[in-house]
Amino acid sequence: MNRLMCANMSRLLRDRFFWICLAFMGLIVPLCNGIFGNFFYALSATAIPAAFCPLFLGAEYSDGTMRNKIAMGFSRFSVYLSDFTVCAVAGVLFNSAWLAGTLLLHRDGGMPIDLSLPFLLCIAGVCLAWTALFALLSLLIQSKAHAAVACLLTAVVTFLLGIQLTILINAAADKVAPGTQYPLELLRDLLPGGQAYVIAIGDFVTEGQLVRFPLYSLGLTGIVTIVGMAMFCRRDLR
Amino acid sequence: MGNLLSADMARLWRCKAFWLSCLFFAGQTCATMGREYWIGTQTIALHASLENYIFPFAFFLGLAAAVVCTLYLGAEHTVGFRNKCCVGHSRASVYGAALVTCSIASALLCTAAVVPGAILGPILLGEGVSAMALAMIAGIYLLSMAYAAVFTAIAMLISSQAAAPVVAILLSLLLLAVGYAGVQRLAEPPTIPNPAAAPPTIEGVEPDRDAAAPERIPNPNYLPDGPARSAVQFLTDFLPGGQSYQYGAVSTGTASMRLPQKMASCAAVFALSSTAGLALFRRKDLK
């Protein structure tokens, strides 16, 4: 698997779209945070990996690389894991670029975000969960165009679902049956889109959420990766 | 061009992305009505306004138009456009047929969202369809055609079947984000509560605060009447994303919708993107 990782990493560093996304996250997003607020970061941290992963992984299908890797004797398990890992590395680099850009921009003070370890772990968790979902879709859908649309729509719909659930939670909390918001809160906190929205608006009601979010994200990442591997192992690769 | 149009429309009826998007829009309107019904039962006030459940689909209009137009037209880049030009159709008629088909597709997406709301909404939630709402629905139809023109241009000019949807979807999200920012900035109040004069948050503990500090201070984000506010207002009304956000968020009580300006902007966006798209398509090398 080391050879697969080396090959993927060297392809990542030569990928033009990767550097465009990195520059966007490191330069444009911190500047826009001042205009749009953290909401723009949350949307970008969702949409940029959703755009990058299917184009990067989909090229393996269109170029025949995927078939060659399997033909050379690499197990499907190691192919999936190496592809997921390289996308996770890309996602972490995107968020690190944004963090570095924000720190540089606000080095004289007025940081728009909390730099505590729990908060950074939340961001890392959301990034991993998104990567797991996009890697699953990109590796199971062999058409690059359809994979790209599926990833972007999943990202946007999940993000919007997080917003809708927050509206419902706030409505239920004020009303006759305040207990009804707990299942909605659990669903909202489990979804990466819901977590991203809570991080964006800074609506951490309790400290428990800062601990729960990374754990939920880790759990979701594990489940999605295992399911993705199982489906990929059975997939007929054309 | 008649032959091209009938061929394109026949292909549209077999486009899965189009039907899935129609289903999504109809489902989204029904889900919004369900949400309003549920909130109404919680507050024992079952009387939601039409704006609460029929217009939120405008948020997704750009996204849906991006997906449908790029996936539908992307398939033509392999053989379709080249064959059409080889049999004698001009580039203008090929582009025109694609533009008309995508405009019809976008209008049908709006119809899929509006019809369930207009039929079921008054029955479930007890509010009829007003003249203002009808005018706004007409505005949204024009907005859908403006989106169709922009994404037709992108789909016709980008040959890569994967890159075109990505560019179109990211553009639709960017337009929506810019519209959101513009509307939020215009809605900023002239003054905000002064943090230095905040009341104590813990009973019995007086925070360090200046007793002479005013309760409210000028809001640095407020845009007073002037060139800056007019520019932001114009940009928010002109860009399709801004219009999407304003139509979709009408339930939150936005000010005058400025429908004539919006409709004129849609016509301008349609004309500009079609003209530029056609000019570039004429020069494009069709592989």
Interface residues (C-beta under 8 A of the other chain):
Chain A: I35 F36 F39 F40 L43 A47 A51 P54 L55 G58 K144 A145 H146 A147 A148 V149 L152 L153 V156 L160 Q164 I167 L168 A171 A172 K175 V176 A177
Chain B: A17 R35 W38 I39 Q42 T43 I44 F59 L63 V67 L71 G74 Q161 A162 A163 A164 P165 V166 I169 L170 L173 A177 Y180 A181
